[in-house]
């Protein structure tokens, strides 16, 4: 009986050692050099472009399965979509700025077959400095009546250091007229007619 117990114990021990020494099936592992692309401050641009570099740090093939952007203004593409262990790829992107000003933050979501990190969030940041500063930014003239006048001054300043020259001011309301007074800081004076 003691011999049978020893044999069973030895077989169980040998099976455990073999199980421990058998390599586990590998997995892909996606790794990015950076996950935030910050363009800093810019002005007078229609779009920005860049790329993220990634690699497969796992020991089986990595497959990029989906790519989603948070805004139709951003486009992204991956090359290649399949990476063997140790290989690298890139995610190229472009983002249209259009007339936007201020902080712009958009996201790109990359989905892969990495079991530990199936969706990676990549962030695009840019601050678009306006070319013109207008003070006050909004005029409220709702209390004015036809035939009355007011002295409203609007200051316009360029933020890029270039000289500002206002040659014409046009109102989209026929009851409001405006004129430019040239001074050190060009101004537009509005009055109702």
Secondary structure, 3 states (H helix, E strand, C coil): CHHHHHHHHHHHHHHHHHHHHCCCCCCCCEEECCCEEEEEEECCCCEEEEEEEEEECCCCCEEEEEEEECCCCEEEEEECCEECCCCEEEEEEEEECCCCCEEEEEEEEEEECCCCCCEEEEEEEEEECCCEEEECCCCCCCCCCCCCCCCEEEEEEECCCCCCCCCCCCCCCCCEEEEEECCCCCEEEEEEC
